[in-house]
Amino acid sequence: MNFEKTESDANLRYIEVLRRFRWLLVISTLVFILGAVGVDANRTKMYTAQAQLQLVSQNLGSNGTKVPLSGTDIATAIQVAGSKVIAAEASSSLGSQIPSVSVRAIGLSAVIQFIATSQYPEVAARTVNLFANAYISYTGKQFRSQVLAQEDTLSRQRDAAQELISKLELKLQTTTTAPSASGSHLSVAQLELQNAASELQNIENSLSTLALSLEQSPSGGILTGPASPPTTPTSPKPLRDIPLAGLMGLLFGFSIAIGLDSRDDHIRTSDQLQKSFESVPVLGEIPKFDKWTDEDRFKIIFNHRPDSLPSEAYRSLRTTLQFLGMDAGQGKIVQITSSNSNEGKSTTSVNLAVSLADDGKKVVLVSGDLRRPQIHKYFNLENDEGLSDVLSGAASLASVLRVSEVNPRLNTINSGPIPPNPSELLGSERSGQILNELKKQFDFVIIDTPPILPVTDAHVISRYADAIIFIVNSGDSRSRDIKESLARIKSVSSKVDGFVLNSTELPTSRYRYGYRYGYRYGYRYGYKKTDYLTAYGDTPERVNWRKIPKGIWNSLKSS
């Protein structure tokens, strides 16, 4: 399995989706941006102030010395700093309801941060400062209570030690004056007195350390970064919100576009057409006529702009017919049809017929659409007599054949007056006889027939056709309609010999090179530079330069 090709196809599909639904992407992006602008304009400006506090250890050991802060101590301090007790003390100082305050640690340090947001910058700054000071005051009170309690305990221990020393001194004095006192008794008394004195000294040292701790660490923190009123609002932030909203709008629009594309079965490219119907080849692509107005609708572009991309596409289609075994021998009947109306079958029939005649072939173009005939309009002919008259026996075949002024090798047969029973006439034995007679006189019989789905006219004619060319209009023809049309043709033991993709934006994939080569070849072997310029604009002075393919543009520059 070729994964690179699959990935490339997926990328091309996304690019095509972006191109087709660019208006949706633009609208969704603008809606999100305008929504963000509107929301930001109506939101109250909020200001955020921050104050930093360095934590100080107030943990005391059993001997009154301080113990360093641990991770647990810092976490506890954060909880205390954001507690209701601190909030109540700060609120009493502010004298009004204070904004919500959050507390967080800064990295792995012993510094914590108070954060408050308010619509008033001064209130936000004052709030965090009050919280920090309230924490300092609260921890100071707590530490003082802890120190006083420990001092009280040590004072009682000191009193007990002093009393013990007094008793031991009296005992030592009594032992010394007693006549029966021995040296061992004196040594024991002296040792007890020394131990008691040492214990008293330790207690005195602990009391001194406590007094020093209270003096050096009166609270649990030091305000290292007091807050000042912020000058820039933290919310809303248009410079952040607008690009973010634009990105969200773009993603939203793209997701909607992908959803619409997955539900859309319109055929747009030759690759898409070929993948959908692998059994039927794509014979060619006809680019959309550039600067073609409603007034130009029934002009023959092969004559009007012989050097344009569409004209070259019709030449390419003419060449492709050779590969269908239709270039030699007895005349061939080529039926042109489509699924529905307005898909370009009449335009294709006319330009293909003119192209074949231009190549030296004897061609007859038959207007086989007896319901909504169009062929006569391309040649500025009256439709007062034609195929319907021949089928009904009101006129002979020779009397309705018209030599075209466009090319003497091209003959046309109009549809004639619209009959009440087109399907019966086209399906009659007389219809087959007429077509067989035309095959003997001409190299190609091009029949423009009605679309397949609305009526059955095209089905009955398909029985006589040597080749059926099915027109698919890019962006309009639906896959389900094409599938149904192919099934109906197959039901009368016929088959479509190839697709022609009409009105493409640009020649795609395998056809692009052919068009470029054709133009370069034509330019180098006889076409004038002005011929190419007028193919891409009304005059050489009014050229749509963007439409000129790169290869042709390089040739024109070097000339």
Backbone torsions as a table, in degrees:
resi	resn	phi	psi	omega
1	MET	NA	133.9	-177.6
2	ASN	-88.1	96.1	-176.6
3	PHE	-71.5	-33.0	179.8
4	GLU	-63.7	-41.8	178.7
5	LYS	-65.4	-40.2	178.8
6	THR	-62.2	-43.4	179.4
7	GLU	-65.4	-40.3	178.7
8	SER	-63.8	-41.3	177.9
9	ASP	-62.6	-40.5	179.1
10	ALA	-63.7	-41.1	178.7
11	ASN	-64.8	-42.0	178.0
12	LEU	-63.2	-35.6	179.1
13	ARG	-65.1	-42.9	179.7
14	TYR	-64.9	-38.8	177.9
15	ILE	-63.7	-41.3	178.5
16	GLU	-64.9	-39.6	177.4
17	VAL	-62.4	-43.4	178.3
18	LEU	-61.4	-39.9	-179.8
19	ARG	-68.1	-44.9	-177.0
20	ARG	-68.6	-39.6	-174.7
21	PHE	-106.2	27.9	-179.3
22	ARG	-59.9	-35.4	177.7
23	TRP	-62.7	-38.0	178.8
24	LEU	-67.1	-41.0	178.7
25	LEU	-63.8	-42.4	180.0
26	VAL	-64.6	-45.1	-178.1
27	ILE	-65.2	-46.6	-178.2
28	SER	-64.4	-38.0	178.2
29	THR	-64.9	-45.2	179.5
30	LEU	-64.3	-39.5	179.5
31	VAL	-62.5	-45.0	179.6
32	PHE	-65.5	-40.2	179.6
33	ILE	-66.2	-46.2	178.6
34	LEU	-63.4	-36.3	176.1
35	GLY	-63.2	-41.9	179.0
36	ALA	-65.3	-40.9	178.1
37	VAL	-62.8	-43.9	179.8
38	GLY	-64.5	-43.4	179.6
39	VAL	-64.4	-44.9	-179.5
40	ASP	-63.9	-36.4	-179.0
41	ALA	-67.0	-29.5	-177.8
42	ASN	-95.7	-7.5	179.4
43	ARG	-81.5	144.5	176.5
44	THR	-73.4	134.8	178.5
45	LYS	-68.0	131.5	-179.8
46	MET	-117.7	141.5	-178.0
47	TYR	-119.7	138.6	-178.1
48	THR	-116.0	129.4	177.6
49	ALA	-116.9	149.5	-178.4
50	GLN	-133.3	139.9	175.2
51	ALA	-129.0	139.9	-177.7
52	GLN	-111.3	140.0	-177.4
53	LEU	-133.0	126.7	175.9
54	GLN	-90.1	124.3	-179.1
55	LEU	-74.4	144.0	178.8
56	VAL	-122.3	134.2	-179.6
57	SER	-68.5	132.1	174.7
58	GLN	-122.9	15.0	178.9
59	ASN	-78.5	128.2	-178.8
60	LEU	-113.0	138.2	174.6
61	GLY	-79.7	-178.4	-178.4
62	SER	-64.9	-24.4	-179.8
63	ASN	-97.2	7.0	176.5
64	GLY	92.4	-0.6	178.4
65	THR	-82.8	154.3	-178.6
66	LYS	-81.5	145.5	177.7
67	VAL	-107.5	133.4	-178.2
68	PRO	-59.7	156.6	178.7
69	LEU	-69.0	142.1	174.5
70	SER	-111.6	172.2	177.5
71	GLY	-59.8	-36.0	177.8
72	THR	-65.0	-39.0	179.8
73	ASP	-63.3	-41.2	-179.4
74	ILE	-66.3	-43.0	177.6
75	ALA	-61.4	-40.3	178.2
76	THR	-64.6	-40.5	-179.9
77	ALA	-62.5	-38.2	178.9
78	ILE	-64.1	-41.9	178.8
79	GLN	-64.2	-42.0	180.0
80	VAL	-66.3	-42.1	-177.1
81	ALA	-62.8	-29.6	179.9
82	GLY	-100.2	12.5	-175.8
83	SER	-79.2	168.0	179.4
84	LYS	-66.3	-27.9	179.6
85	VAL	-63.2	-47.3	178.9
86	ILE	-66.0	-41.1	179.6
87	ALA	-61.5	-39.9	179.8
88	ALA	-65.4	-40.9	-179.5
89	GLU	-68.1	-39.5	178.3
90	ALA	-68.2	-38.1	-179.8
91	SER	-64.8	-38.0	179.0
92	SER	-66.1	-31.4	178.5
93	SER	-76.2	-35.6	-179.7
94	LEU	-75.4	-33.1	178.0
95	GLY	83.1	8.9	178.9
96	SER	-154.3	176.4	178.5
97	GLN	-65.9	127.2	-177.1
98	ILE	-95.7	153.3	176.0
99	PRO	-67.1	165.2	177.1
100	SER	-69.3	138.5	-178.1
101	VAL	-121.7	134.2	174.5
102	SER	-111.6	150.5	-178.3
103	VAL	-126.8	135.0	179.1
104	ARG	-145.6	156.5	176.7
105	ALA	-84.1	149.1	177.1
106	ILE	-99.6	102.4	-179.8
107	GLY	61.9	-137.8	179.7
108	LEU	-103.1	15.8	-178.2
109	SER	-85.0	176.0	177.1
110	ALA	-96.0	27.1	179.3
111	VAL	-108.5	131.5	177.4
112	ILE	-114.3	160.2	-174.4
113	GLN	-127.5	131.0	174.7
114	PHE	-98.8	130.1	-176.5
115	ILE	-127.9	128.6	178.8
116	ALA	-137.2	144.5	-179.7
117	THR	-125.0	133.3	-179.6
118	SER	-150.7	160.6	176.3
119	GLN	-76.3	-8.7	178.0
120	TYR	-115.0	119.4	-177.2
121	PRO	-58.5	-40.4	-178.0
122	GLU	-65.2	-37.2	-180.0
123	VAL	-66.9	-41.7	179.9
124	ALA	-61.9	-45.3	-179.4
125	ALA	-66.7	-43.6	-178.4
126	ARG	-66.2	-34.6	-178.4
127	THR	-63.6	-48.7	-177.6
128	VAL	-67.7	-35.0	177.0
129	ASN	-65.4	-40.6	177.6
130	LEU	-64.4	-39.4	177.9
131	PHE	-62.6	-44.6	180.0
132	ALA	-63.5	-44.7	179.1
133	ASN	-67.1	-35.4	178.1
134	ALA	-65.1	-37.7	177.1
135	TYR	-65.7	-42.5	178.3
136	ILE	-60.7	-45.3	-179.0
137	SER	-64.8	-43.4	-177.8
138	TYR	-64.4	-47.4	-179.2
139	THR	-67.4	-31.4	176.7
140	GLY	-63.1	-44.1	178.9
141	LYS	-64.1	-42.7	-179.4
142	GLN	-63.7	-41.2	-178.6
143	PHE	-67.9	-41.0	178.4
144	ARG	-60.3	-43.3	179.0
145	SER	-62.4	-39.7	179.8
146	GLN	-65.7	-42.0	-179.0
147	VAL	-67.1	-42.9	-179.0
148	LEU	-64.1	-38.6	179.0
149	ALA	-65.5	-39.3	-179.6
150	GLN	-72.4	-34.6	176.9
151	GLU	-64.2	-39.5	179.5
152	ASP	-61.9	-41.2	179.0
153	THR	-64.8	-45.3	-179.3
154	LEU	-67.1	-34.5	178.5
155	SER	-63.7	-41.3	178.1
156	ARG	-65.9	-38.7	177.1
157	GLN	-64.8	-36.8	178.3
158	ARG	-66.0	-43.1	178.4
159	ASP	-61.2	-41.3	179.8
160	ALA	-66.1	-37.8	179.4
161	ALA	-68.2	-39.0	179.0
162	GLN	-66.1	-40.0	178.3
163	GLU	-64.6	-39.0	179.1
164	LEU	-65.5	-39.6	179.8
165	ILE	-64.2	-40.9	178.7
166	SER	-60.8	-42.3	179.8
167	LYS	-66.2	-41.1	-178.5
168	LEU	-69.1	-35.6	177.1
169	GLU	-65.1	-41.2	178.3
170	LEU	-65.8	-41.5	179.6
171	LYS	-63.6	-42.0	-179.7
172	LEU	-65.5	-37.6	179.3
173	GLN	-66.3	-41.6	-179.5
174	THR	-66.0	-40.3	-178.8
175	THR	-66.8	-35.5	-177.6
176	THR	-68.5	-38.1	-175.8
177	THR	-86.0	-10.4	-177.9
178	ALA	-75.7	135.3	-179.1
179	PRO	-65.8	-30.8	-175.8
180	SER	-88.0	3.0	-175.9
181	ALA	-68.9	134.1	178.3
182	SER	-103.6	170.7	-179.6
183	GLY	-66.2	-34.6	-179.2
184	SER	-66.2	-38.6	178.4
185	HIS	-64.6	-37.8	179.3
186	LEU	-66.7	-40.9	-179.2
187	SER	-62.8	-41.9	179.6
188	VAL	-62.9	-44.4	-179.1
189	ALA	-63.9	-41.9	179.7
190	GLN	-65.6	-39.9	178.9
191	LEU	-63.0	-42.9	178.8
192	GLU	-62.7	-39.0	-179.5
193	LEU	-67.5	-40.0	178.4
194	GLN	-63.4	-43.0	179.0
195	ASN	-61.9	-42.5	179.7
196	ALA	-65.2	-39.5	179.2
197	ALA	-66.0	-40.0	178.5
198	SER	-64.2	-41.4	177.6
199	GLU	-62.2	-41.0	178.9
200	LEU	-62.6	-39.7	-179.7
201	GLN	-64.3	-40.1	177.9
202	ASN	-61.9	-40.9	179.1
203	ILE	-64.5	-42.0	179.6
204	GLU	-63.1	-40.5	178.4
205	ASN	-63.2	-41.8	178.8
206	SER	-62.7	-40.8	177.9
207	LEU	-63.6	-38.2	178.7
208	SER	-66.6	-40.7	178.9
209	THR	-63.6	-40.4	178.0
210	LEU	-61.5	-44.7	-179.3
211	ALA	-63.0	-38.8	179.4
212	LEU	-68.8	-40.0	178.0
213	SER	-61.5	-41.2	-179.7
214	LEU	-65.6	-33.0	-179.8
215	GLU	-76.9	-39.5	-176.4
216	GLN	-83.6	-31.8	-178.4
217	SER	-126.6	72.5	-177.7
218	PRO	-69.9	-17.1	-179.0
219	SER	-144.6	176.9	-177.8
220	GLY	-90.5	8.6	-179.8
221	GLY	-165.7	161.6	177.4
222	ILE	-125.9	126.4	-179.3
223	LEU	-74.3	98.3	-178.0
224	THR	-90.4	-21.3	-178.3
225	GLY	-139.5	77.9	178.5
226	PRO	-65.3	149.2	-177.2
227	ALA	-83.4	146.8	171.5
228	SER	-119.2	155.1	-177.8
229	PRO	-56.8	124.1	179.5
230	PRO	-68.9	147.8	179.6
231	THR	-101.7	-18.1	-178.3
232	THR	-114.3	129.2	179.2
233	PRO	-68.4	144.3	175.7
234	THR	-90.4	-12.8	179.5
235	SER	-157.0	133.2	-4.8
236	PRO	-77.3	164.7	177.6
237	LYS	-123.6	89.7	-176.6
238	PRO	-58.6	-37.6	-178.8
239	LEU	-65.4	-22.6	175.7
240	ARG	-95.7	-42.6	-173.7
241	ASP	-68.3	-39.8	-175.3
242	ILE	-67.4	-50.7	176.4
243	PRO	-60.9	-37.9	178.8
244	LEU	-64.9	-41.8	177.8
245	ALA	-64.8	-39.0	177.3
246	GLY	-61.9	-42.5	178.5
247	LEU	-64.6	-42.7	178.4
248	MET	-63.5	-40.3	177.8
249	GLY	-64.3	-39.1	178.4
250	LEU	-64.6	-45.1	178.9
251	LEU	-65.3	-39.4	179.0
252	PHE	-64.2	-46.0	179.0
253	GLY	-62.7	-38.9	-180.0
254	PHE	-66.4	-40.2	178.7
255	SER	-64.8	-39.5	176.5
256	ILE	-64.8	-40.5	180.0
257	ALA	-63.2	-42.0	178.4
258	ILE	-63.2	-41.0	178.2
259	GLY	-63.3	-43.6	178.7
260	LEU	-65.9	-39.0	-179.7
261	ASP	-64.9	-37.9	-179.3
262	SER	-67.5	-26.0	178.2
263	ARG	-92.2	-9.0	-175.9
264	ASP	-92.0	123.6	179.6
265	ASP	-110.0	21.7	175.3
266	HIS	-71.0	140.5	178.4
267	ILE	-88.6	129.9	-177.7
268	ARG	-124.9	-29.2	-177.3
269	THR	-127.6	160.5	179.7
270	SER	-67.2	-35.5	178.1
271	ASP	-63.1	-42.4	178.4
272	GLN	-63.3	-41.8	-180.0
273	LEU	-65.3	-43.3	-178.1
274	GLN	-67.0	-38.5	179.2
275	LYS	-68.9	-33.6	-178.8
276	SER	-74.0	-32.0	-177.6
277	PHE	-135.9	78.5	-173.1
278	GLU	-67.0	-24.7	-176.0
279	SER	-78.4	-12.8	-178.4
280	VAL	-115.7	122.6	-178.1
281	PRO	-74.6	155.9	173.0
282	VAL	-93.6	112.6	-174.5
283	LEU	-79.4	-25.1	-179.3
284	GLY	178.1	169.6	175.8
285	GLU	-124.0	138.9	176.8
286	ILE	-112.6	111.2	-179.7
287	PRO	-63.5	156.0	177.7
288	LYS	-64.1	139.1	-178.9
289	PHE	-70.3	119.3	-178.6
290	ASP	-76.6	133.9	178.8
291	LYS	56.3	41.3	-179.1
292	TRP	-102.4	110.4	-176.5
293	THR	-91.9	176.7	177.2
294	ASP	-62.2	-31.0	178.8
295	GLU	-68.6	-26.2	-179.8
296	ASP	-88.9	3.3	-170.8
297	ARG	-55.3	-40.6	-175.8
298	PHE	-104.5	22.1	171.3
299	LYS	-85.6	150.1	179.4
300	ILE	-93.1	105.9	-173.7
301	ILE	-63.8	-27.0	179.7
302	PHE	-62.4	-30.2	176.9
303	ASN	-95.3	-38.8	-175.2
304	HIS	-69.9	-39.9	177.9
305	ARG	-136.2	76.8	-174.3
306	PRO	-64.3	-21.2	-176.8
307	ASP	-102.9	12.8	-179.1
308	SER	-81.1	166.4	177.2
309	LEU	-60.0	-44.4	178.0
310	PRO	-60.0	-40.3	179.5
311	SER	-63.3	-41.9	177.5
312	GLU	-64.6	-33.5	177.8
313	ALA	-65.6	-38.9	177.2
314	TYR	-67.2	-35.4	174.5
315	ARG	-62.9	-41.2	179.0
316	SER	-63.8	-39.5	177.9
317	LEU	-65.2	-38.9	177.1
318	ARG	-59.5	-43.0	179.6
319	THR	-66.1	-37.3	-177.7
320	THR	-63.4	-29.3	179.0
321	LEU	-60.3	-24.9	178.4
322	GLN	-63.1	-34.6	-178.2
323	PHE	-76.1	-7.9	175.0
324	LEU	-93.7	9.3	-179.8
325	GLY	71.6	35.6	-174.2
326	MET	-122.4	30.2	-176.1
327	ASP	-112.5	-3.9	-177.3
328	ALA	-146.0	167.5	177.0
329	GLY	81.0	-155.0	-178.1
330	GLN	-62.4	153.1	179.4
331	GLY	-54.1	151.8	-177.8
332	LYS	-118.4	141.0	177.3
333	ILE	-97.4	120.3	-179.8
334	VAL	-114.9	116.4	179.6
335	GLN	-95.3	131.2	176.9
336	ILE	-109.9	122.6	-179.2
337	THR	-147.2	-179.6	179.9
338	SER	-158.6	178.9	179.8
339	SER	-74.4	-48.6	-175.5
340	ASN	-133.0	176.1	-179.0
341	SER	-75.6	165.8	177.0
342	ASN	61.0	36.8	177.3
343	GLU	-112.5	6.2	171.1
344	GLY	95.3	16.2	-177.5
345	LYS	-70.2	-38.9	-179.9
346	SER	-67.3	-43.3	177.8
347	THR	-61.4	-42.3	178.0
348	THR	-64.8	-42.7	179.4
349	SER	-58.6	-46.3	-176.7
350	VAL	-65.5	-50.6	-174.9
351	ASN	-70.1	-32.6	176.1
352	LEU	-67.7	-41.1	178.8
353	ALA	-63.3	-43.6	178.8
354	VAL	-64.6	-38.3	179.7
355	SER	-64.5	-43.5	178.1
356	LEU	-63.4	-41.9	178.6
357	ALA	-65.2	-36.6	178.6
358	ASP	-65.0	-24.8	179.5
359	ASP	-87.4	5.6	176.9
360	GLY	95.7	5.0	-179.3
361	LYS	-87.5	148.1	172.5
362	LYS	-85.5	120.5	-170.9
363	VAL	-129.6	141.0	169.6
364	VAL	-122.9	129.8	179.5
365	LEU	-104.5	115.9	-175.7
366	VAL	-105.1	126.9	175.2
367	SER	-84.5	92.4	-176.9
368	GLY	-89.2	5.0	177.0
369	ASP	-91.4	98.7	-177.6
370	LEU	-88.9	10.6	-179.7
371	ARG	-112.1	-48.9	178.8
372	ARG	-131.8	69.8	-175.2
373	PRO	-66.3	143.5	-179.3
374	GLN	-130.6	-24.1	-170.2
375	ILE	-55.3	-43.4	-175.5
376	HIS	-61.9	-25.6	-178.2
377	LYS	-69.1	-29.9	180.0
378	TYR	-69.5	-24.5	-177.2
379	PHE	-110.4	10.3	179.1
380	ASN	54.6	47.0	-179.1
381	LEU	-110.6	153.3	172.3
382	GLU	-78.5	146.0	-177.9
383	ASN	-105.7	40.2	-176.5
384	ASP	-83.6	-14.0	-179.0
385	GLU	-149.0	141.8	-178.7
386	GLY	179.0	-147.4	-172.3
387	LEU	-60.9	-39.4	-178.8
388	SER	-62.4	-32.8	178.2
389	ASP	-69.2	-39.9	179.8
390	VAL	-67.2	-42.7	-179.4
391	LEU	-65.0	-33.4	-179.3
392	SER	-86.8	-5.4	179.8
393	GLY	86.2	8.8	-178.1
394	ALA	-84.1	-13.1	-179.7
395	ALA	-151.0	158.9	177.8
396	SER	-89.9	162.6	-179.4
397	LEU	-63.7	-41.9	-177.9
398	ALA	-63.1	-32.0	-176.5
399	SER	-73.5	-18.9	-177.7
400	VAL	-103.3	-7.4	177.2
401	LEU	-72.6	132.0	-179.3
402	ARG	-124.4	126.0	174.9
403	VAL	-77.3	127.5	-174.7
404	SER	-76.4	142.4	174.7
405	GLU	-73.2	-17.0	-179.6
406	VAL	-69.8	-42.5	-178.4
407	ASN	-155.9	128.7	-177.1
408	PRO	-66.1	-17.1	177.9
409	ARG	-85.4	-0.7	-179.9
410	LEU	-108.8	125.8	173.4
411	ASN	-113.8	152.6	178.2
412	THR	-128.4	150.9	172.5
413	ILE	-128.2	113.8	178.1
414	ASN	-68.9	168.8	179.0
415	SER	-74.9	-29.7	-176.1
416	GLY	81.6	-175.6	-179.8
417	PRO	-57.5	142.2	-178.2
418	ILE	-70.6	119.9	-177.5
419	PRO	-85.4	165.5	178.3
420	PRO	-78.1	-16.0	-174.7
421	ASN	-133.7	65.1	-175.7
422	PRO	-58.5	-43.3	-176.5
423	SER	-62.6	-40.8	-179.5
424	GLU	-65.6	-40.7	-179.9
425	LEU	-65.8	-46.1	-178.3
426	LEU	-68.4	-27.5	-179.5
427	GLY	-91.3	3.0	-177.5
428	SER	-77.5	164.2	177.9
429	GLU	-64.7	-31.2	179.0
430	ARG	-61.4	-35.0	179.8
431	SER	-61.8	-45.9	178.4
432	GLY	-63.4	-37.8	179.4
433	GLN	-64.6	-42.2	-179.8
434	ILE	-63.1	-45.3	-178.8
435	LEU	-65.5	-39.2	177.4
436	ASN	-65.2	-36.4	178.5
437	GLU	-67.5	-37.9	178.1
438	LEU	-67.4	-34.7	178.6
439	LYS	-59.9	-33.1	-178.9
440	LYS	-74.4	-25.1	-175.3
441	GLN	-94.1	-24.7	-171.6
442	PHE	-128.8	155.7	175.8
443	ASP	-72.6	-37.9	-179.1
444	PHE	-134.9	134.8	171.9
445	VAL	-113.2	105.6	-179.6
446	ILE	-96.3	118.6	-177.8
447	ILE	-111.6	119.9	172.6
448	ASP	-88.4	112.6	-175.2
449	THR	-113.1	162.3	178.8
450	PRO	-64.5	163.8	175.6
451	PRO	-64.2	156.9	-171.4
452	ILE	-78.3	-42.1	-170.8
453	LEU	-70.4	-43.2	-175.9
454	PRO	-67.9	-38.4	-174.4
455	VAL	-136.4	172.3	-177.3
456	THR	-100.2	6.7	-175.0
457	ASP	-59.0	-44.3	-176.7
458	ALA	-65.8	-30.5	-179.0
459	HIS	-62.4	-46.6	-173.5
460	VAL	-70.6	-32.7	179.0
461	ILE	-72.4	-30.0	-175.6
462	SER	-60.1	-22.4	179.3
463	ARG	-64.4	-26.1	-176.2
464	TYR	-99.3	-7.8	-173.6
465	ALA	-80.1	139.2	172.3
466	ASP	-82.1	-25.8	177.6
467	ALA	-150.5	141.6	178.1
468	ILE	-117.4	119.5	176.5
469	ILE	-103.9	124.3	-174.4
470	PHE	-104.7	121.8	-178.0
471	ILE	-89.3	128.6	176.0
472	VAL	-118.4	122.8	-178.3
473	ASN	-91.6	118.2	-176.3
474	SER	-58.6	124.8	178.1
475	GLY	88.1	-13.3	-178.8
476	ASP	-113.7	-43.2	-177.7
477	SER	-71.2	137.9	-178.3
478	ARG	-104.3	145.7	-178.4
479	SER	-59.8	-40.1	-178.2
480	ARG	-65.6	-35.7	178.7
481	ASP	-69.1	-40.5	179.0
482	ILE	-64.0	-42.1	179.7
483	LYS	-61.2	-43.7	179.3
484	GLU	-66.1	-37.9	179.9
485	SER	-65.3	-43.9	178.9
486	LEU	-61.9	-37.8	179.3
487	ALA	-65.6	-38.8	-179.9
488	ARG	-68.2	-39.0	178.0
489	ILE	-65.7	-39.9	179.4
490	LYS	-64.9	-30.2	-177.7
491	SER	-66.1	-18.5	177.8
492	VAL	-107.6	26.1	175.2
493	SER	63.1	33.0	175.2
494	SER	-121.1	171.5	177.9
495	LYS	-148.3	153.1	177.0
496	VAL	-82.4	131.3	-177.4
497	ASP	-88.6	-18.9	178.7
498	GLY	178.3	157.5	177.2
499	PHE	-98.9	151.7	166.3
500	VAL	-125.2	118.8	-179.6
501	LEU	-87.2	118.5	-172.8
502	ASN	-103.2	151.3	173.8
503	SER	59.9	42.2	175.8
504	THR	-75.8	152.8	179.4
505	GLU	-66.0	-47.5	176.9
506	LEU	-146.9	154.4	173.7
507	PRO	-60.7	131.6	-174.7
508	THR	-113.3	161.1	174.2
509	SER	40.2	-114.0	-168.4
510	ARG	-71.0	-16.8	-177.6
511	TYR	-89.6	-19.5	-173.5
512	ARG	-62.1	-42.9	-179.0
513	TYR	-62.8	-40.4	-179.4
514	GLY	-60.8	-40.9	179.7
515	TYR	-67.2	-43.1	-179.7
516	ARG	-62.4	-44.9	-178.0
517	TYR	-62.7	-42.0	-179.8
518	GLY	-60.4	-40.3	-179.7
519	TYR	-70.2	-44.7	179.5
520	ARG	-60.9	-42.1	-179.0
521	TYR	-61.8	-47.5	-178.3
522	GLY	-63.0	-39.4	-177.9
523	TYR	-66.5	-42.4	-176.5
524	ARG	-72.5	-20.5	-175.1
525	TYR	-116.6	41.8	167.2
526	GLY	132.3	-28.0	-179.6
527	TYR	-72.4	146.5	179.7
528	LYS	-85.2	158.1	178.7
529	LYS	-61.0	-39.5	-179.9
530	THR	-64.8	-27.3	177.0
531	ASP	-62.2	-41.2	179.6
532	TYR	-70.6	-39.1	-179.0
533	LEU	-64.9	-42.7	179.9
534	THR	-70.5	-20.3	176.0
535	ALA	-69.6	-19.3	-178.7
536	TYR	-117.3	16.4	177.0
537	GLY	-173.8	172.0	-178.3
538	ASP	-66.5	-40.1	179.8
539	THR	-140.3	166.2	177.3
540	PRO	-59.5	-25.2	-179.8
541	GLU	-82.3	-16.9	-178.6
542	ARG	-120.8	75.2	-175.0
543	VAL	-104.2	134.9	172.9
544	ASN	-85.6	87.1	-171.5
545	TRP	-60.4	-29.6	-177.9
546	ARG	-66.2	-22.1	-177.9
547	LYS	-80.9	-15.8	-175.9
548	ILE	-78.7	122.4	177.7
549	PRO	-59.2	155.0	-173.9
550	LYS	-58.8	-43.7	-178.4
551	GLY	-60.9	-42.8	179.5
552	ILE	-67.9	-40.0	-179.7
553	TRP	-60.5	-41.9	178.7
554	ASN	-64.5	-38.5	178.4
555	SER	-65.6	-41.2	-179.9
556	LEU	-65.9	-38.7	-179.3
557	LYS	-66.2	-36.3	-175.8
558	SER	-81.3	-8.3	-177.2
559	SER	-88.1	NA	NA
